[in-house]
Amino acid sequence: MYVQEVLSGKGSEVYKVSPEASVFDAISEMADRNVGALLVMEHGRLEGIISERDYRNKVILMGRTSKQTRVKEIMTYNVFWVKPEESIENCMAIMTQKKIRHLPVLDAGENVLGVISIGDLVKAIIDQQELEINDMRSYISGSYPG
């Protein structure tokens, strides 16, 4: 299974924020959207990502205030990303090794196509396993159409 299949199932809506926005606005947007991260974009270009972890480590634990701090001050600049042709197994490996929960999906022209989360990948793997189990049950019982 590949990233493009995950995106086609979940949709490609991208939640984003400007680097000039306040961290308070970014966290409010995350809460409204029930997501753990937002892409930081400017002029249609991916500049970084801001996550709940960034907020915890760079605002709360540093004694800063979310209304006075700009997203660009705490966002992660070196964003790991994948192409739609990437396998979900490789994405899981990247997320595990880098200790991240979100991967933007970019095309060859570096246009953002969507974002996948660790939860999206786990769901895709479970759905695939359920399909395979049902196929095996059908095959064993003799009712397999193939």
FIKOLZA-1660 file (N, C-alpha, C; in steps of 0.1 Angstrom, whole numbers, plus 5000, padded with zeros to 4 digits):
% residues 146
   i   px   py   pz ch aa at
   1 5008 4988 5000  A  M  N
   1 5000 5000 5000  A  M CA
   1 5009 5012 5000  A  M  C
   2 5004 5023 4993  A  Y  N
   2 5012 5035 4992  A  Y CA
   2 5005 5047 4997  A  Y  C
   3 5013 5058 4999  A  V  N
   3 5008 5070 5005  A  V CA
   3 4996 5076 4997  A  V  C
   4 4997 5075 4983  A  Q  N
   4 4986 5080 4975  A  Q CA
   4 4973 5074 4978  A  Q  C
   5 4973 5061 4982  A  E  N
   5 4961 5054 4985  A  E CA
   5 4955 5058 4999  A  E  C
   6 4964 5061 5008  A  V  N
   6 4960 5066 5021  A  V CA
   6 4953 5080 5019  A  V  C
   7 4960 5089 5011  A  L  N
   7 4954 5102 5009  A  L CA
   7 4941 5101 5001  A  L  C
   8 4939 5092 4992  A  S  N
   8 4926 5091 4985  A  S CA
   8 4915 5087 4994  A  S  C
   9 4919 5079 5004  A  G  N
   9 4909 5075 5014  A  G CA
   9 4905 5085 5025  A  G  C
  10 4915 5093 5029  A  K  N
  10 4912 5103 5040  A  K CA
  10 4910 5117 5034  A  K  C
  11 4914 5119 5022  A  G  N
  11 4912 5133 5017  A  G CA
  11 4926 5140 5018  A  G  C
  12 4926 5151 5010  A  S  N
  12 4939 5158 5010  A  S CA
  12 4939 5172 5015  A  S  C
  13 4928 5175 5024  A  E  N
  13 4928 5188 5030  A  E CA
  13 4940 5190 5038  A  E  C
  14 4946 5202 5037  A  V  N
  14 4958 5206 5044  A  V CA
  14 4954 5217 5054  A  V  C
  15 4957 5215 5067  A  Y  N
  15 4955 5225 5077  A  Y CA
  15 4969 5232 5078  A  Y  C
  16 4968 5245 5077  A  K  N
  16 4981 5253 5077  A  K CA
  16 4979 5266 5085  A  K  C
  17 4991 5272 5087  A  V  N
  17 4992 5284 5094  A  V CA
  17 5003 5292 5089  A  V  C
  18 5003 5305 5090  A  S  N
  18 5014 5314 5086  A  S CA
  18 5025 5314 5096  A  S  C
  19 5037 5316 5092  A  P  N
  19 5048 5317 5102  A  P CA
  19 5047 5329 5110  A  P  C
  20 5039 5339 5106  A  E  N
  20 5037 5352 5114  A  E CA
  20 5026 5351 5124  A  E  C
  21 5018 5340 5123  A  A  N
  21 5007 5338 5132  A  A CA
  21 5012 5336 5147  A  A  C
  22 5004 5339 5156  A  S  N
  22 5008 5337 5170  A  S CA
  22 5006 5322 5173  A  S  C
  23 5014 5317 5182  A  V  N
  23 5013 5303 5186  A  V CA
  23 4999 5300 5192  A  V  C
  24 4993 5310 5198  A  F  N
  24 4980 5308 5204  A  F CA
  24 4970 5305 5192  A  F  C
  25 4971 5313 5181  A  D  N
  25 4962 5310 5170  A  D CA
  25 4964 5296 5164  A  D  C
  26 4977 5292 5163  A  A  N
  26 4980 5279 5158  A  A CA
  26 4974 5268 5167  A  A  C
  27 4976 5269 5180  A  I  N
  27 4971 5259 5189  A  I CA
  27 4956 5259 5189  A  I  C
  28 4950 5270 5188  A  S  N
  28 4935 5271 5186  A  S CA
  28 4930 5264 5174  A  S  C
  29 4937 5266 5163  A  E  N
  29 4934 5259 5150  A  E CA
  29 4935 5244 5151  A  E  C
  30 4946 5240 5158  A  M  N
  30 4948 5225 5160  A  M CA
  30 4936 5220 5168  A  M  C
  31 4932 5227 5179  A  A  N
  31 4921 5223 5187  A  A CA
  31 4908 5222 5179  A  A  C
  32 4905 5233 5171  A  D  N
  32 4893 5233 5163  A  D CA
  32 4893 5222 5153  A  D  C
  33 4904 5218 5147  A  R  N
  33 4905 5208 5137  A  R CA
  33 4907 5194 5143  A  R  C
  34 4910 5193 5156  A  N  N
  34 4913 5181 5162  A  N CA
  34 4925 5174 5156  A  N  C
  35 4936 5181 5154  A  V  N
  35 4948 5176 5148  A  V CA
  35 4960 5180 5157  A  V  C
  36 4971 5173 5156  A  G  N
  36 4982 5175 5164  A  G CA
  36 4993 5183 5158  A  G  C
  37 4991 5188 5145  A  A  N
  37 5001 5196 5139  A  A CA
  37 4995 5203 5127  A  A  C
  38 5002 5214 5124  A  L  N
  38 4998 5222 5112  A  L CA
  38 5010 5225 5103  A  L  C
  39 5008 5225 5090  A  L  N
  39 5019 5229 5082  A  L CA
  39 5021 5244 5083  A  L  C
  40 5033 5249 5082  A  V  N
  40 5036 5263 5082  A  V CA
  40 5039 5266 5068  A  V  C
  41 5030 5275 5062  A  M  N
  41 5032 5278 5048  A  M CA
  41 5031 5293 5045  A  M  C
  42 5039 5297 5035  A  E  N
  42 5039 5311 5031  A  E CA
  42 5040 5311 5016  A  E  C
  43 5031 5318 5010  A  H  N
  43 5031 5320 4995  A  H CA
  43 5030 5306 4988  A  H  C
  44 5022 5297 4994  A  G  N
  44 5020 5284 4989  A  G CA
  44 5032 5274 4990  A  G  C
  45 5042 5278 4998  A  R  N
  45 5054 5270 4999  A  R CA
  45 5055 5265 5014  A  R  C
  46 5059 5253 5015  A  L  N
  46 5061 5247 5028  A  L CA
  46 5073 5252 5035  A  L  C
  47 5071 5259 5046  A  E  N
  47 5082 5265 5054  A  E CA
  47 5086 5257 5066  A  E  C
  48 5077 5249 5071  A  G  N
  48 5079 5242 5084  A  G CA
  48 5067 5235 5088  A  G  C
  49 5067 5230 5101  A  I  N
  49 5056 5223 5107  A  I CA
  49 5056 5227 5122  A  I  C
  50 5044 5229 5127  A  I  N
  50 5043 5232 5142  A  I CA
  50 5034 5221 5148  A  I  C
  51 5039 5215 5159  A  S  N
  51 5031 5204 5165  A  S CA
  51 5029 5208 5180  A  S  C
  52 5021 5199 5186  A  E  N
  52 5018 5200 5200  A  E CA
  52 5031 5199 5208  A  E  C
  53 5040 5191 5203  A  R  N
  53 5053 5189 5209  A  R CA
  53 5061 5201 5209  A  R  C
  54 5061 5209 5197  A  D  N
  54 5068 5222 5197  A  D CA
  54 5063 5231 5207  A  D  C
  55 5050 5231 5208  A  Y  N
  55 5043 5240 5218  A  Y CA
  55 5048 5237 5232  A  Y  C
  56 5047 5224 5235  A  R  N
  56 5051 5219 5249  A  R CA
  56 5066 5223 5252  A  R  C
  57 5075 5219 5242  A  N  N
  57 5089 5221 5245  A  N CA
  57 5094 5235 5244  A  N  C
  58 5088 5243 5235  A  K  N
  58 5094 5256 5232  A  K CA
  58 5086 5268 5237  A  K  C
  59 5074 5265 5242  A  V  N
  59 5066 5276 5248  A  V CA
  59 5064 5273 5263  A  V  C
  60 5056 5263 5266  A  I  N
  60 5053 5260 5279  A  I CA
  60 5065 5258 5288  A  I  C
  61 5074 5249 5284  A  L  N
  61 5086 5245 5292  A  L CA
  61 5096 5257 5292  A  L  C
  62 5095 5266 5283  A  M  N
  62 5105 5277 5283  A  M CA
  62 5099 5290 5290  A  M  C
  63 5087 5289 5295  A  G  N
  63 5080 5300 5302  A  G CA
  63 5076 5311 5292  A  G  C
  64 5074 5308 5280  A  R  N
  64 5069 5318 5270  A  R CA
  64 5054 5319 5270  A  R  C
  65 5048 5329 5264  A  T  N
  65 5034 5330 5263  A  T CA
  65 5030 5328 5248  A  T  C
  66 5019 5320 5246  A  S  N
  66 5015 5316 5233  A  S CA
  66 5010 5328 5225  A  S  C
  67 5005 5338 5231  A  K  N
  67 4999 5350 5224  A  K CA
  67 5010 5359 5220  A  K  C
  68 5022 5359 5226  A  Q  N
  68 5033 5368 5223  A  Q CA
  68 5043 5361 5214  A  Q  C
  69 5043 5348 5212  A  T  N
  69 5052 5341 5205  A  T CA
  69 5047 5338 5191  A  T  C
  70 5055 5340 5181  A  R  N
  70 5051 5337 5167  A  R CA
  70 5055 5323 5163  A  R  C
  71 5047 5317 5154  A  V  N
  71 5049 5304 5149  A  V CA
  71 5063 5302 5144  A  V  C
  72 5069 5311 5137  A  K  N
  72 5082 5310 5131  A  K CA
  72 5093 5309 5142  A  K  C
  73 5090 5313 5154  A  E  N
  73 5100 5312 5165  A  E CA
  73 5101 5298 5171  A  E  C
  74 5091 5289 5169  A  I  N
  74 5091 5276 5175  A  I CA
  74 5089 5265 5165  A  I  C
  75 5086 5268 5153  A  M  N
  75 5083 5257 5143  A  M CA
  75 5095 5249 5140  A  M  C
  76 5093 5237 5135  A  T  N
  76 5103 5228 5130  A  T CA
  76 5106 5232 5116  A  T  C
  77 5118 5236 5113  A  Y  N
  77 5121 5240 5099  A  Y CA
  77 5125 5228 5090  A  Y  C
  78 5133 5219 5095  A  N  N
  78 5137 5207 5087  A  N CA
  78 5126 5197 5087  A  N  C
  79 5117 5198 5077  A  V  N
  79 5105 5189 5077  A  V CA
  79 5108 5177 5068  A  V  C
  80 5106 5165 5074  A  F  N
  80 5107 5153 5067  A  F CA
  80 5094 5152 5059  A  F  C
  81 5095 5148 5046  A  W  N
  81 5083 5146 5038  A  W CA
  81 5084 5134 5029  A  W  C
  82 5073 5130 5023  A  V  N
  82 5074 5119 5014  A  V CA
  82 5066 5122 5001  A  V  C
  83 5069 5114 4991  A  K  N
  83 5061 5115 4978  A  K CA
  83 5050 5106 4978  A  K  C
  84 5040 5108 4970  A  P  N
  84 5028 5099 4970  A  P CA
  84 5031 5084 4967  A  P  C
  85 5042 5082 4960  A  E  N
  85 5046 5068 4956  A  E CA
  85 5053 5061 4968  A  E  C
  86 5055 5067 4979  A  E  N
  86 5062 5061 4990  A  E CA
  86 5053 5050 4997  A  E  C
  87 5059 5039 5001  A  S  N
  87 5051 5028 5007  A  S CA
  87 5048 5032 5022  A  S  C
  88 5037 5027 5027  A  I  N
  88 5033 5031 5041  A  I CA
  88 5043 5024 5050  A  I  C
  89 5049 5013 5047  A  E  N
  89 5059 5007 5056  A  E CA
  89 5071 5016 5057  A  E  C
  90 5076 5022 5046  A  N  N
  90 5087 5031 5047  A  N CA
  90 5083 5044 5055  A  N  C
  91 5071 5048 5053  A  C  N
  91 5067 5060 5061  A  C CA
  91 5067 5057 5076  A  C  C
  92 5062 5045 5080  A  M  N
  92 5062 5041 5094  A  M CA
  92 5077 5040 5099  A  M  C
  93 5086 5036 5091  A  A  N
  93 5100 5035 5095  A  A CA
  93 5106 5049 5097  A  A  C
  94 5102 5058 5088  A  I  N
  94 5107 5072 5089  A  I CA
  94 5101 5078 5102  A  I  C
  95 5089 5077 5104  A  M  N
  95 5082 5083 5116  A  M CA
  95 5088 5077 5129  A  M  C
  96 5091 5064 5129  A  T  N
  96 5096 5057 5141  A  T CA
  96 5111 5062 5143  A  T  C
  97 5119 5062 5133  A  Q  N
  97 5133 5066 5134  A  Q CA
  97 5134 5081 5138  A  Q  C
  98 5126 5090 5132  A  K  N
  98 5127 5104 5135  A  K CA
  98 5118 5109 5146  A  K  C
  99 5110 5100 5152  A  K  N
  99 5102 5103 5163  A  K CA
  99 5092 5114 5160  A  K  C
 100 5086 5113 5148  A  I  N
 100 5076 5123 5144  A  I CA
 100 5063 5116 5141  A  I  C
 101 5052 5124 5141  A  R  N
 101 5038 5118 5140  A  R CA
 101 5031 5122 5127  A  R  C
 102 5037 5132 5119  A  H  N
 102 5031 5137 5107  A  H CA
 102 5041 5138 5096  A  H  C
 103 5037 5135 5084  A  L  N
 103 5045 5136 5072  A  L CA
 103 5037 5143 5061  A  L  C
 104 5042 5155 5057  A  P  N
 104 5036 5161 5045  A  P CA
 104 5039 5153 5033  A  P  C
 105 5030 5153 5024  A  V  N
 105 5031 5146 5011  A  V CA
 105 5033 5157 5000  A  V  C
 106 5044 5156 4993  A  L  N
 106 5047 5166 4983  A  L CA
 106 5049 5159 4969  A  L  C
 107 5046 5166 4959  A  D  N
 107 5048 5160 4945  A  D CA
 107 5062 5164 4941  A  D  C
 108 5066 5161 4929  A  A  N
 108 5079 5164 4924  A  A CA
 108 5082 5179 4923  A  A  C
 109 5072 5187 4921  A  G  N
 109 5074 5201 4921  A  G CA
 109 5073 5208 4935  A  G  C
 110 5073 5199 4945  A  E  N
 110 5073 5203 4959  A  E CA
 110 5060 5210 4963  A  E  C
 111 5049 5207 4956  A  N  N
 111 5036 5212 4960  A  N CA
 111 5030 5202 4970  A  N  C
 112 5024 5208 4981  A  V  N
 112 5018 5200 4991  A  V CA
 112 5005 5193 4986  A  V  C
 113 5005 5180 4987  A  L  N
 113 4993 5172 4983  A  L CA
 113 4985 5168 4995  A  L  C
 114 4990 5168 5007  A  G  N
 114 4983 5164 5019  A  G CA
 114 4993 5161 5030  A  G  C
 115 4987 5156 5041  A  V  N
 115 4995 5152 5052  A  V CA
 115 4990 5139 5057  A  V  C
 116 4999 5130 5061  A  I  N
 116 4996 5117 5067  A  I CA
 116 5001 5117 5081  A  I  C
 117 4993 5111 5090  A  S  N
 117 4997 5109 5104  A  S CA
 117 5000 5095 5107  A  S  C
 118 5006 5092 5118  A  I  N
 118 5009 5079 5122  A  I CA
 118 4995 5071 5124  A  I  C
 119 4985 5078 5128  A  G  N
 119 4972 5072 5129  A  G CA
 119 4966 5068 5116  A  G  C
 120 4968 5076 5106  A  D  N
 120 4964 5073 5092  A  D CA
 120 4971 5060 5087  A  D  C
 121 4983 5059 5090  A  L  N
 121 4991 5047 5086  A  L CA
 121 4986 5034 5093  A  L  C
 122 4984 5035 5106  A  V  N
 122 4980 5024 5114  A  V CA
 122 4966 5020 5109  A  V  C
 123 4957 5029 5107  A  K  N
 123 4944 5026 5101  A  K CA
 123 4945 5019 5088  A  K  C
 124 4954 5023 5079  A  A  N
 124 4955 5017 5066  A  A CA
 124 4961 5003 5067  A  A  C
 125 4970 5001 5076  A  I  N
 125 4975 4987 5078  A  I CA
 125 4965 4978 5084  A  I  C
 126 4957 4983 5093  A  I  N
 126 4946 4974 5099  A  I CA
 126 4936 4971 5089  A  I  C
 127 4932 4981 5081  A  D  N
 127 4922 4979 5070  A  D CA
 127 4927 4968 5060  A  D  C
 128 4940 4969 5056  A  Q  N
 128 4946 4960 5047  A  Q CA
 128 4946 4946 5053  A  Q  C
 129 4949 4945 5066  A  Q  N
 129 4950 4932 5072  A  Q CA
 129 4936 4926 5073  A  Q  C
 130 4926 4934 5076  A  E  N
 130 4912 4929 5077  A  E CA
 130 4908 4924 5063  A  E  C
 131 4911 4931 5053  A  L  N
 131 4908 4926 5039  A  L CA
 131 4914 4913 5036  A  L  C
 132 4927 4912 5039  A  E  N
 132 4934 4899 5037  A  E CA
 132 4928 4888 5045  A  E  C
 133 4925 4890 5058  A  I  N
 133 4919 4880 5066  A  I CA
 133 4905 4875 5060  A  I  C
 134 4897 4885 5056  A  N  N
 134 4884 4881 5050  A  N CA
 134 4886 4873 5037  A  N  C
 135 4896 4877 5029  A  D  N
 135 4899 4869 5017  A  D CA
 135 4903 4855 5020  A  D  C
 136 4911 4854 5030  A  M  N
 136 4916 4840 5034  A  M CA
 136 4904 4832 5040  A  M  C
 137 4896 4838 5048  A  R  N
 137 4884 4831 5053  A  R CA
 137 4875 4826 5041  A  R  C
 138 4873 4835 5032  A  S  N
 138 4865 4832 5020  A  S CA
 138 4871 4820 5012  A  S  C
 139 4884 4821 5010  A  Y  N
 139 4891 4811 5003  A  Y CA
 139 4890 4797 5010  A  Y  C
 140 4892 4797 5023  A  I  N
 140 4892 4785 5031  A  I CA
 140 4878 4779 5031  A  I  C
 141 4868 4787 5032  A  S  N
 141 4854 4782 5032  A  S CA
 141 4849 4778 5018  A  S  C
 142 4856 4781 5008  A  G  N
 142 4852 4778 4995  A  G CA
 142 4843 4788 4988  A  G  C
 143 4842 4800 4994  A  S  N
 143 4833 4810 4988  A  S CA
 143 4840 4821 4982  A  S  C
 144 4853 4819 4980  A  Y  N
 144 4862 4830 4974  A  Y CA
 144 4859 4831 4959  A  Y  C
 145 4855 4844 4955  A  P  N
 145 4851 4845 4941  A  P CA
 145 4863 4844 4931  A  P  C
 146 4875 4846 4935  A  G  N
 146 4887 4846 4926  A  G CA
 146 4891 4833 4923  A  G  C
% end
